[in-house]
């Protein structure tokens, strides 16, 4: 029913029905984009800060399958660049979240 609606119309309809938007809409435009190769780094960082265990698993999976999230740039690279982890995935960087 919302296919032809604008984004704000959908949000208004959700509110009118007495429902709440998923909390990720506080910082992200889309809900299923935590691992999308097109997701902005700021959104990926926000997801990672809110759910570090998920990104730890993604980093370990990248290592296991020998493939990266984006061409030549993986979650491991991103987490180090964003300084969310020191590289020891069992120990998140102090004060990261």
Buried (B, 14 or more C-beta within 10 A) or exposed (E): EEEEEEEEEBEEEBEEEEEEEEEBEEEBEEEEBBEEEEBEEEBBBBBBBBBBEBBBEBBEEBEEEEEBBEEEEBBBBBBBEBEBBEEEBEEBBEEBE
